Amino acid sequence: MAKDTYIPCLLQLFRQYGYDGATLSKISQATGLGKASLYHHFPSGKDEMVTAVLDFMECWLEEHILQILRGGGDALTRLTKMCEQINELYEGGQQPCMCAILLMGSARDIFHTKVQTLLRTWIDEIATVLRVAGLDETLAHERGEDAAIAIQGALIVAQGLDDVAPFVRVMKQLPQQLCQDL
């Protein structure tokens, strides 16, 4: 099997255990690959596995979020569709964010630049939608950041409370909040 076959499993493992907690033993058990096979597919080990997951996430972001934000329709429609896709990605708030996980522990030093690039790209595209819709550049950028803050915060609260209601509420309210004053 191609190494891309293992990306969903690796994503789930890193979401569940974090970078430091996803040991090669756990990865081997979950993927069904022995350690030698893991190194065959990912010669640089766990760092290469995480890089593959981040590359997958970058492609997902492009296909499911950025294309929507760059597409047709008014700002509210595009931002609503974005929130629907994010809701799917995080399974209604049941899954933590891989980017947040990679900003903790020893992973931060390794993956910070890649995570930063993903977040900046997303925030900038939200800001572009809002700027084109009529907000000034500074306010549009602040609202792009506010969107990331609201979503990430709602994910943390949902995980901490074992209750997805805060995440669901944010996903419903966010498009209208971002489009306020348009």
trRosetta pair geometry for C-beta under 8 A, 3 or more apart (Angstrom, degrees):
i j d omega theta_ij theta_ji phi_ij phi_ji
1 5 4.4 -56 166 30 119 159
1 6 7.5 114 117 -38 124 89
2 5 5.4 122 68 -16 68 97
3 6 5.9 -54 -168 30 53 110
3 7 7.6 78 139 -46 69 85
3 41 4.0 147 -97 -169 106 108
3 42 6.5 132 -142 -54 137 80
3 52 6.6 -95 138 -132 116 157
4 7 5.6 -22 -162 -13 50 119
4 52 7.6 -148 -99 -173 55 119
4 56 7.8 143 -144 -87 83 113
6 9 5.3 -62 -164 47 62 114
6 10 5.6 64 139 -26 86 106
6 31 5.1 17 -136 -130 119 123
6 33 7.4 -26 -99 -12 144 136
6 41 6.8 72 19 145 144 160
6 49 8.0 -64 116 -136 120 100
7 10 5.6 -58 -142 39 31 111
7 11 6.2 38 157 -25 66 103
7 52 5.8 -125 -102 138 99 106
7 53 6.0 160 -155 -96 84 62
7 56 4.7 138 -180 -65 141 154
8 11 5.5 -49 -146 31 31 116
8 12 6.6 30 156 -16 63 104
9 12 5.9 -57 -153 37 31 110
9 13 6.4 32 150 -20 65 107
9 30 5.4 162 177 140 113 107
9 31 5.4 136 113 -91 149 76
10 13 5.5 -53 -146 36 34 113
10 14 6.2 26 159 -12 68 106
10 27 7.0 27 -110 -136 82 104
10 31 7.4 17 -61 -72 80 118
10 49 5.2 -147 -148 179 142 106
10 50 7.8 -147 161 -80 121 42
10 52 6.9 46 79 84 159 112
10 53 5.3 -131 112 -69 112 115
11 14 6.2 -62 -148 41 26 103
11 15 6.2 28 154 -20 63 109
11 53 5.1 155 -83 -140 75 114
11 56 6.9 -95 -66 84 124 143
11 57 7.8 141 -116 -60 120 98
11 98 6.5 -62 -152 -81 84 140
12 15 5.6 -55 -146 36 30 114
12 16 6.1 25 157 -17 66 110
12 30 7.7 -161 84 -176 108 144
13 16 5.8 -62 -147 39 27 107
13 17 6.0 -23 174 24 67 111
13 22 4.8 96 146 -129 103 123
13 26 6.3 147 -152 130 120 109
13 27 6.0 97 168 -98 168 72
13 30 5.4 176 -77 55 122 169
14 17 6.8 -71 -122 58 25 77
14 18 6.7 26 -168 -149 60 11
14 19 6.3 23 -143 -77 100 54
14 22 5.3 -49 -90 -33 58 156
14 49 7.9 170 -53 125 124 107
14 50 6.4 120 -103 -106 153 87
14 53 6.2 129 23 115 149 179
14 98 6.2 52 108 -131 116 99
14 101 6.3 139 152 114 88 148
14 102 7.8 16 168 -65 127 92
15 95 5.8 -21 -174 -167 149 96
15 96 5.4 160 -164 58 88 90
15 98 5.9 -66 -81 -81 84 80
15 101 6.5 -150 -117 -31 42 159
16 21 8.0 -115 110 102 68 123
16 22 7.6 104 70 -82 83 98
17 20 8.0 -130 145 77 87 51
17 21 3.4 -139 173 106 90 106
17 22 4.3 137 82 -64 123 69
17 23 7.8 -89 153 -2 153 65
17 26 6.3 68 -29 120 168 165
18 21 4.6 72 55 22 90 105
18 22 6.6 -161 80 -15 39 89
18 101 5.1 -154 -116 -167 72 106
18 104 6.7 -57 -146 79 129 116
18 105 6.4 90 161 14 129 146
18 107 7.4 -142 175 -7 85 140
19 22 6.4 -59 -145 29 21 106
19 46 7.3 116 -165 154 80 124
19 50 6.4 14 -115 -88 104 145
19 101 6.8 146 -22 144 83 96
19 102 6.2 87 -44 -111 125 65
19 104 7.9 172 23 77 106 75
19 105 6.0 -169 60 83 107 127
19 106 6.7 -132 105 69 126 81
19 107 3.5 131 9 -61 164 129
19 110 7.9 167 -165 50 158 131
19 111 7.8 -167 -82 5 149 136
20 105 4.7 -106 -21 169 127 155
20 106 5.9 106 -77 27 107 103
20 107 7.1 -121 -35 -27 78 98
21 26 7.8 11 143 19 68 161
22 26 5.7 -122 -155 81 53 128
22 27 5.9 69 166 -59 94 98
22 46 7.0 147 97 -142 103 123
23 26 4.8 98 55 8 77 99
23 27 6.9 -141 98 -3 41 88
24 27 5.4 -54 -142 41 35 113
24 28 5.9 41 156 -25 67 106
24 35 5.8 49 159 -115 125 103
24 38 6.6 166 -154 88 97 165
24 45 7.5 -58 -87 -154 117 98
24 46 6.9 -108 -73 -60 83 107
25 28 5.7 -53 -146 35 27 113
25 29 6.3 26 155 -17 62 107
26 29 5.7 -55 -146 38 30 111
26 30 6.2 23 158 -15 66 111
27 30 6.0 -59 -143 41 27 106
27 31 6.0 7 165 -2 66 115
27 33 7.9 -33 134 61 82 101
27 38 6.4 84 118 -121 118 145
27 46 7.4 -161 -35 -102 159 91
27 49 7.0 -42 -141 -135 148 171
28 31 6.5 -66 -137 47 21 96
28 32 7.9 -144 171 38 51 2
28 33 5.9 -107 -137 81 63 64
28 34 6.2 29 -151 -138 117 23
28 35 5.6 -40 -87 -64 137 65
28 38 6.1 -83 -88 -39 82 135
29 32 7.8 19 179 -70 24 38
31 38 7.1 115 66 -91 147 98
33 37 4.0 -128 -169 94 101 122
33 38 5.0 133 114 -59 124 75
33 41 7.2 -44 -156 8 166 132
34 37 4.9 94 54 9 73 102
34 38 7.1 -129 100 -8 39 87
35 38 5.4 -49 -148 32 35 116
35 39 6.5 29 155 -13 66 104
36 39 5.9 -59 -152 41 31 106
36 40 6.4 41 146 -28 64 102
37 40 5.2 -45 -147 27 38 119
37 41 6.6 27 157 -8 66 102
38 41 6.2 -63 -154 43 30 101
38 42 5.9 -33 168 43 69 103
38 45 7.8 47 133 -127 107 53
38 49 7.9 -20 -171 -69 102 127
39 42 6.5 -74 -118 74 29 64
39 43 5.9 60 -179 -116 70 42
39 45 6.7 -9 -105 -81 83 66
40 43 7.5 11 -141 -72 13 74
42 45 6.2 111 125 -97 104 6
42 46 7.7 80 134 -68 140 19
42 48 4.2 168 -165 91 94 120
42 49 5.0 8 -136 -60 164 79
42 52 7.0 -96 -102 -14 114 137
43 48 6.7 71 56 -16 54 168
44 47 5.4 -67 133 70 109 101
44 48 3.8 121 62 -39 100 118
44 51 8.0 20 78 17 133 134
45 48 6.2 115 58 19 35 98
45 49 7.2 -63 141 -6 40 101
46 49 5.2 -51 -149 33 39 117
46 50 6.4 37 155 -17 70 101
47 50 5.9 -54 -150 37 32 108
47 51 6.3 35 150 -20 64 106
47 110 6.0 -118 -125 -172 108 144
48 51 5.4 -49 -144 37 35 116
48 52 6.4 40 153 -22 64 101
49 52 5.7 -53 -153 33 30 112
49 53 6.6 30 148 -17 63 103
50 53 5.4 -51 -149 36 37 113
50 54 6.3 37 151 -18 67 104
50 102 7.0 134 -170 -109 128 122
50 107 7.0 -156 -147 -137 165 115
50 110 7.6 71 83 115 146 130
50 111 6.3 -86 139 -76 131 139
51 54 5.6 -53 -146 38 32 111
51 55 6.3 37 152 -21 65 104
51 111 7.9 -155 -81 -104 66 103
51 114 7.6 -159 -122 -79 72 170
52 55 5.6 -50 -147 35 31 113
52 56 6.5 37 150 -21 62 103
53 56 5.5 -51 -152 34 33 115
53 57 6.4 34 149 -19 65 104
53 98 6.6 -141 144 -164 122 151
54 57 5.4 -51 -146 37 35 113
54 58 6.3 40 152 -23 65 102
54 98 7.7 -165 -88 132 67 130
54 102 7.7 47 -80 -70 115 170
54 111 6.7 -169 -67 -149 149 119
54 114 5.2 30 174 148 152 140
54 115 7.6 -92 -127 -68 125 66
54 118 7.4 -124 -163 -47 94 139
55 58 5.6 -49 -148 32 32 114
55 59 6.6 32 152 -16 63 102
56 59 5.9 -56 -154 37 31 109
56 60 6.3 32 149 -20 66 107
57 60 5.4 -52 -144 37 34 114
57 61 6.2 40 153 -24 66 102
57 98 6.2 -135 -80 67 151 142
57 99 7.7 172 158 -54 159 91
57 118 6.8 4 119 -126 114 150
58 61 5.6 -48 -147 32 30 114
58 62 6.5 32 153 -18 62 104
58 118 6.2 -115 -94 -99 82 105
59 62 5.7 -53 -150 36 32 112
59 63 6.1 20 157 -10 67 112
60 63 6.0 -63 -142 45 28 104
60 64 5.5 -15 175 16 68 120
60 65 7.8 51 131 -1 67 99
60 89 7.2 117 153 -110 135 121
61 64 6.9 -70 -121 53 16 85
61 65 5.0 -39 -161 39 59 121
61 66 6.0 56 143 -18 75 104
61 118 6.3 177 -36 -153 168 97
61 121 7.1 88 138 97 140 126
61 122 6.4 -87 -160 -77 127 104
62 65 7.5 -8 -44 53 7 78
62 66 4.9 -35 -132 41 42 128
62 67 6.7 62 158 -31 56 93
63 66 7.8 39 1 45 18 88
63 67 6.0 -5 -155 -1 27 130
64 67 7.3 35 -34 37 7 104
64 68 7.0 -3 162 -14 38 117
64 85 4.5 165 163 -166 104 138
64 88 8.0 -113 -172 68 143 126
64 89 7.4 142 110 -60 152 114
65 68 6.0 -67 -157 35 25 109
65 69 6.3 15 156 -13 66 110
65 82 5.6 64 -141 -136 80 90
65 85 5.8 -165 -78 96 72 144
65 86 7.2 59 -95 -61 116 87
65 122 6.5 -8 131 -123 145 97
65 125 7.4 116 135 88 95 150
66 69 5.6 -55 -143 40 35 109
66 70 6.0 23 159 -10 69 111
66 121 7.1 -34 -87 150 129 108
66 122 7.5 -106 -72 -102 90 60
66 125 5.4 -119 -123 -107 79 167
67 70 5.9 -61 -139 47 28 104
67 71 6.0 45 154 -45 63 107
68 71 5.5 -49 -146 16 28 121
68 78 5.7 151 151 -156 82 80
68 81 4.7 -149 -163 109 135 122
68 82 5.4 175 99 -72 135 73
68 85 6.7 -168 -10 -12 155 145
69 78 5.5 105 -116 166 42 123
69 79 7.8 54 -106 -79 85 57
69 82 6.1 43 -64 -77 92 127
69 125 4.4 85 111 155 153 114
69 126 6.5 -85 -130 -78 141 48
69 128 7.2 93 153 68 113 106
69 129 5.3 -100 -163 -51 90 127
70 125 6.9 -65 -52 -150 84 114
70 128 8.0 10 -93 98 70 137
71 78 6.5 170 62 -112 87 110
73 77 3.8 -95 162 87 128 136
73 78 5.3 155 85 -50 110 84
73 81 7.9 84 74 -6 157 134
74 77 5.1 95 57 9 73 103
74 78 7.2 -147 95 -3 36 91
74 133 7.1 83 -171 -115 76 116
75 78 6.0 -62 -147 41 30 106
75 79 6.0 21 161 -13 68 112
75 129 5.1 131 -127 157 88 98
75 130 6.1 90 -145 -93 141 51
75 132 7.5 166 -75 77 106 89
75 133 3.8 -18 -40 -71 138 152
75 178 7.6 -136 154 115 113 105
75 179 5.4 151 107 -105 116 109
75 182 6.2 -121 52 -145 143 170
76 79 6.0 -60 -141 42 26 105
76 80 6.1 30 158 -23 63 109
76 175 5.6 91 -154 161 66 112
76 176 7.2 36 -132 -88 108 52
76 179 4.8 -7 -80 -59 86 168
76 182 7.8 -166 -45 66 96 145
77 80 5.8 -56 -147 35 27 112
77 81 6.5 25 155 -16 63 106
78 81 5.8 -55 -150 37 31 110
78 82 6.4 38 150 -24 64 104
78 129 5.6 -143 91 -138 139 141
79 82 5.3 -45 -147 32 36 118
79 83 6.5 37 154 -18 64 101
79 126 7.3 74 -108 -137 101 91
79 129 6.6 159 -58 122 94 152
79 147 7.9 -117 -148 -114 113 141
79 174 7.2 -135 160 119 112 90
79 175 4.0 148 109 -125 107 89
79 178 5.4 -155 -153 69 161 141
79 179 6.6 -165 34 -43 150 107
80 83 5.8 -54 -152 36 32 110
80 84 6.5 36 149 -22 64 103
80 175 4.4 8 -71 -83 69 167
81 84 5.5 -50 -149 32 36 116
81 85 6.6 34 153 -17 65 103
82 85 5.9 -59 -155 36 31 109
82 86 6.3 28 151 -17 67 107
82 126 7.6 139 165 -96 174 96
82 175 7.8 144 51 -87 96 101
83 86 5.5 -52 -142 39 35 112
83 87 6.2 44 153 -25 65 103
83 171 4.7 146 178 -162 110 78
83 172 7.8 165 147 -66 147 21
83 174 5.6 157 -95 66 136 121
83 175 5.8 -105 -7 -44 138 101
84 87 5.6 -51 -151 32 29 117
84 88 6.8 31 150 -18 61 102
84 171 7.8 114 -75 177 36 117
85 88 5.6 -51 -154 33 35 112
85 89 6.5 38 149 -22 66 103
86 89 5.5 -48 -147 33 36 115
86 90 6.4 8 162 5 68 108
86 151 6.2 -60 169 -140 150 138
86 171 6.8 -163 84 -117 106 109
87 90 6.6 -72 -145 52 24 90
87 92 5.9 30 -176 -90 88 50
87 93 7.8 -27 -139 -31 70 72
87 167 7.9 140 -119 146 78 102
87 168 7.7 68 -129 -113 116 61
87 171 4.9 77 -76 -150 110 158
88 91 7.3 20 -174 -77 32 40
89 95 7.5 -113 136 70 59 131
90 93 5.8 37 129 -79 115 27
90 94 6.9 152 153 44 69 54
90 95 4.8 -150 -154 61 56 91
90 96 7.8 53 -139 -89 100 3
90 97 7.0 -30 -98 -73 117 73
90 155 6.2 -101 -148 -108 150 113
90 167 7.0 -121 115 -175 136 144
91 94 4.2 -56 100 50 109 108
91 95 4.8 87 26 -10 107 106
92 164 5.3 39 135 180 90 151
92 167 6.9 121 161 101 49 124
92 168 6.3 9 -167 -79 87 97
93 154 6.8 -82 -115 141 115 97
93 155 6.4 -158 -139 -112 72 59
93 158 3.9 -102 176 -172 117 167
93 159 7.9 -143 170 -46 80 65
93 164 3.5 143 76 -143 125 92
93 166 7.4 144 -143 70 153 68
93 167 2.9 150 -95 61 129 155
93 168 6.2 -87 -11 -39 135 71
93 171 8.0 -129 -51 -20 103 126
94 158 7.6 -93 -72 144 30 126
94 164 6.0 -34 -59 -81 69 128
96 100 6.5 -105 170 66 99 121
96 101 6.2 96 122 -52 123 110
96 155 6.1 113 -135 164 53 115
96 156 7.9 58 -131 -89 94 52
96 159 5.5 36 -83 -82 97 148
97 100 4.2 79 79 7 106 107
97 101 6.8 -174 95 -10 56 84
97 152 6.1 -53 6 -120 160 80
97 155 5.3 74 -23 122 103 167
98 101 5.5 -55 -149 36 36 115
98 102 6.3 29 156 -16 68 109
99 102 5.9 -62 -148 40 29 107
99 103 6.7 28 154 -23 63 107
99 115 4.7 135 -149 -145 89 106
99 118 6.3 -137 -99 83 130 135
99 119 6.6 130 -174 -59 153 102
100 103 5.9 -59 -153 30 33 111
100 104 7.5 24 153 -17 62 106
100 152 6.1 147 -71 -150 125 108
100 155 7.2 -179 -2 95 154 134
100 156 7.2 -153 -166 -70 163 100
101 104 6.4 -69 -165 30 35 107
101 107 7.3 12 132 71 70 158
102 107 4.6 -109 -149 139 62 131
102 108 7.1 140 150 -82 57 48
102 111 4.5 -59 175 90 124 142
102 112 7.9 -170 135 -73 95 45
102 115 5.4 -179 92 -66 121 136
103 107 7.4 -54 -35 96 12 101
103 108 5.3 55 -162 -104 40 94
103 111 7.9 -105 -71 88 50 100
103 112 6.7 85 -116 -106 74 78
103 115 6.0 -148 -65 117 94 166
104 107 6.7 31 69 50 50 106
104 108 6.4 104 -22 -49 4 107
105 108 6.7 152 69 -9 39 93
106 109 6.5 -47 -172 28 54 107
106 110 7.1 39 142 -9 73 112
107 110 5.6 -71 -155 45 44 108
107 111 5.3 -15 170 22 85 118
108 111 7.0 -81 -126 54 17 77
108 112 5.3 41 -180 -64 63 106
109 112 6.6 -12 -113 -10 14 116
111 114 5.2 -59 -165 45 72 112
111 115 5.6 70 137 -23 92 105
112 115 5.8 -62 -145 41 29 108
112 116 5.9 32 158 -23 67 110
113 116 5.6 -54 -145 37 28 115
113 117 6.4 31 155 -21 63 104
114 117 5.7 -52 -150 33 31 113
114 118 6.6 31 152 -18 63 103
115 118 5.8 -53 -151 35 33 111
115 119 6.3 28 154 -15 66 108
116 119 5.9 -58 -147 40 29 108
116 120 6.1 27 157 -18 66 110
117 120 5.9 -56 -142 39 27 109
117 121 6.2 30 158 -22 63 107
118 121 6.0 -57 -150 34 26 111
118 122 6.5 23 156 -15 63 110
119 122 5.8 -59 -149 39 31 110
119 123 6.1 27 157 -16 68 110
119 148 6.1 75 -157 -139 98 151
120 123 5.8 -56 -141 41 30 109
120 124 5.9 31 159 -21 66 110
121 124 5.9 -58 -146 37 25 111
121 125 6.5 22 157 -18 62 107
122 125 6.0 -59 -151 34 28 108
122 126 6.6 26 153 -16 64 104
122 144 7.8 161 121 -177 64 103
122 148 6.7 113 103 -84 119 113
123 126 5.8 -55 -152 36 32 110
123 127 6.2 33 151 -19 66 109
123 141 7.3 54 154 -157 103 68
123 144 4.0 106 -171 144 70 113
123 145 5.6 35 -144 -74 130 56
123 147 7.3 168 -116 58 69 104
123 148 5.6 -42 -81 -28 101 133
124 127 5.5 -55 -147 39 32 115
124 128 6.3 38 152 -26 65 102
124 141 7.7 -3 -108 -119 54 87
124 144 6.7 89 -62 177 17 163
125 128 5.5 -45 -146 29 34 115
125 129 6.8 39 153 -20 62 99
125 144 7.7 138 61 -133 45 127
126 129 5.8 -53 -157 31 34 112
126 130 6.5 23 151 -11 66 109
126 140 8.0 178 120 172 69 80
126 143 7.0 -134 136 110 111 83
126 144 3.8 147 81 -120 109 87
126 147 5.2 -129 -164 33 166 153
126 148 8.0 -162 16 -36 152 87
126 178 7.1 -86 -178 -153 112 144
127 130 5.8 -61 -148 43 33 107
127 131 5.9 34 154 -23 69 108
127 137 7.6 51 171 -159 114 59
127 140 4.3 102 -160 136 74 93
127 141 4.4 27 -124 -90 142 52
127 143 7.0 141 -100 65 69 82
127 144 3.8 -55 -50 -33 86 140
128 131 5.7 -52 -140 36 29 111
128 132 6.2 28 160 -16 64 107
128 140 7.5 110 -52 156 15 134
129 132 6.1 -59 -150 38 25 107
129 133 6.3 20 152 -16 61 113
130 133 5.5 -58 -146 40 32 113
130 134 7.9 -75 173 52 56 54
130 135 4.6 -12 153 31 95 132
130 139 7.6 -121 138 111 128 81
130 140 3.9 171 94 -134 110 93
130 143 5.5 129 -96 74 175 136
130 144 7.0 -144 17 -52 131 86
130 178 6.4 -110 -85 166 125 97
130 179 7.5 -147 -114 -96 91 56
130 182 7.5 -117 -147 -81 74 124
131 134 7.9 178 -178 37 25 15
131 135 5.8 -79 -93 70 41 81
131 136 7.5 -3 -124 163 81 13
131 137 5.6 32 -115 -99 125 58
131 140 4.1 -29 -59 -66 79 176
133 179 7.1 -63 135 -130 159 88
133 182 5.0 -14 143 -142 117 132
134 182 5.3 130 54 -141 120 77
135 139 4.7 -119 178 92 112 110
135 140 4.2 144 94 -66 119 88
135 143 6.9 -15 150 11 173 140
135 181 7.1 84 -95 95 95 109
135 182 6.8 -58 -46 -89 90 88
136 139 5.1 77 60 19 81 105
136 140 6.8 -153 89 -11 34 94
137 140 5.7 -58 -143 37 26 113
137 141 6.3 24 160 -18 64 107
138 141 6.0 -59 -151 36 28 108
138 142 6.4 27 153 -18 64 107
139 142 5.5 -52 -145 37 34 113
139 143 6.3 32 155 -18 66 105
140 143 5.9 -57 -149 38 29 109
140 144 6.6 36 149 -23 62 102
141 144 5.4 -48 -151 30 35 116
141 145 6.6 34 151 -14 65 101
142 145 5.7 -54 -153 38 34 110
142 146 6.2 40 146 -24 66 105
143 146 5.0 -45 -142 35 38 119
143 147 6.5 48 153 -27 64 95
143 178 5.1 118 172 -141 120 77
144 147 5.8 -47 -155 25 31 113
144 148 7.0 27 149 -12 61 101
145 148 5.8 -55 -155 37 38 109
145 149 6.1 37 149 -19 70 108
146 149 5.5 -55 -144 40 32 113
146 150 6.1 34 157 -22 67 106
146 177 7.7 -121 131 129 130 118
146 178 7.3 173 85 -97 114 82
147 150 5.9 -54 -145 36 27 110
147 151 6.3 21 159 -14 63 109
147 174 6.2 91 -128 -172 82 122
147 178 5.9 22 -74 -87 110 128
148 151 6.0 -59 -145 40 28 106
148 152 5.9 20 162 -11 66 113
149 152 6.2 -61 -140 44 24 104
149 153 5.8 23 162 -17 63 115
150 153 5.9 -59 -140 41 22 110
150 154 6.1 22 160 -20 61 110
150 170 5.2 175 162 -161 101 123
150 174 5.7 159 109 -105 148 114
150 177 7.7 129 -77 79 166 149
151 154 5.9 -56 -146 36 26 110
151 155 6.5 28 154 -20 62 105
151 170 6.6 170 -93 132 47 134
151 171 7.8 69 -112 -81 87 74
151 174 7.3 29 -63 -97 86 160
152 155 5.7 -53 -151 33 32 113
152 156 6.6 31 153 -18 65 104
153 156 5.7 -55 -150 35 33 110
153 157 6.2 28 155 -14 68 107
153 170 7.8 162 78 -99 90 160
154 157 5.8 -54 -143 41 32 109
154 158 6.0 35 156 -21 66 108
154 166 5.1 -164 -146 130 81 93
154 167 4.3 128 150 -102 108 60
154 169 7.6 -158 -133 63 129 80
154 170 3.9 -108 -76 13 154 154
154 171 7.5 -172 120 -34 163 76
155 158 5.8 -55 -144 37 28 111
155 159 6.3 25 157 -16 63 108
155 167 6.0 68 -82 -102 47 121
156 159 5.9 -58 -148 39 28 109
156 160 6.0 24 156 -17 65 112
157 160 5.7 -57 -140 41 29 110
157 161 6.0 9 166 -2 67 114
157 166 4.6 -47 104 88 126 160
157 167 7.4 177 72 -50 92 77
158 161 6.4 -66 -138 48 22 96
158 162 8.0 65 166 -107 53 7
158 163 6.2 -120 -141 83 60 50
158 164 4.9 42 -152 -115 123 46
158 165 7.5 170 -111 42 91 44
158 166 5.4 -148 -66 60 79 97
158 167 4.1 -11 -53 -26 146 116
159 162 7.5 15 -174 -72 28 46
161 166 7.1 95 36 1 142 125
163 166 6.8 78 104 0 94 90
164 167 5.1 -59 -167 45 69 114
164 168 5.6 71 136 -26 89 103
165 168 5.6 -55 -141 38 32 112
165 169 6.2 34 160 -21 66 106
166 169 5.7 -55 -147 36 30 113
166 170 6.4 29 156 -18 65 105
167 170 5.8 -55 -148 36 31 109
167 171 6.4 30 155 -19 65 107
168 171 5.8 -56 -149 36 30 111
168 172 6.5 27 154 -18 64 107
169 172 5.9 -59 -152 36 31 110
169 173 6.1 10 160 -5 68 115
170 173 6.1 -67 -138 47 28 99
170 174 5.6 43 166 -46 68 108
171 174 6.2 -36 -131 12 21 118
173 176 6.0 -72 -167 47 51 107
173 177 5.7 47 146 -24 85 113
174 177 5.5 -60 -142 38 33 112
174 178 6.1 30 163 -20 69 106
175 178 5.9 -58 -148 36 28 109
175 179 6.3 10 160 -5 64 115
176 179 6.0 -70 -145 48 28 101
176 180 6.9 59 151 -58 62 80
177 180 5.8 -20 -161 -22 35 114
179 182 4.8 -61 -174 13 77 132
